[in-house]
């Protein structure tokens, strides 16, 4: 991946992490709580929240379900 593409991906990943952190604060939920809702480890959630994890569509869906967020949904609303 080219450096500029990598930078764009990192920004997008960090944006998702910020959305998650805001929602977690709003809900009063911890990394452990998110991990339990998603069926993964707290360590994985920590990596996601650092904005450095390459997220699959399945993982993004699990994040949306666990926190009641819309990350990809608006992209599919017009179809």
Phi, psi and omega in degrees: 000136179291156183303316181293322177294319178298319179298317179296317179299317180298319178298318180294316179298319179293325177297317177298318179300318180293321176300316180297313182299318178298315181291321178299318178296316179300319182274348184067039183247143182267173174301319179298319179296318178296316180301317179297317180294328182267348181073041179221184182273156176297327179297321178295316179299320178302317179294320178298317182289344174280350178076020184246002183268136176279106187272132174279165176298322178299316180294318178299319177299317179296322177298313179302314181294317184292326186247357182068037180260159169244108179254304181265335186312312180302330180293333182258359185296329183273001184253000000 
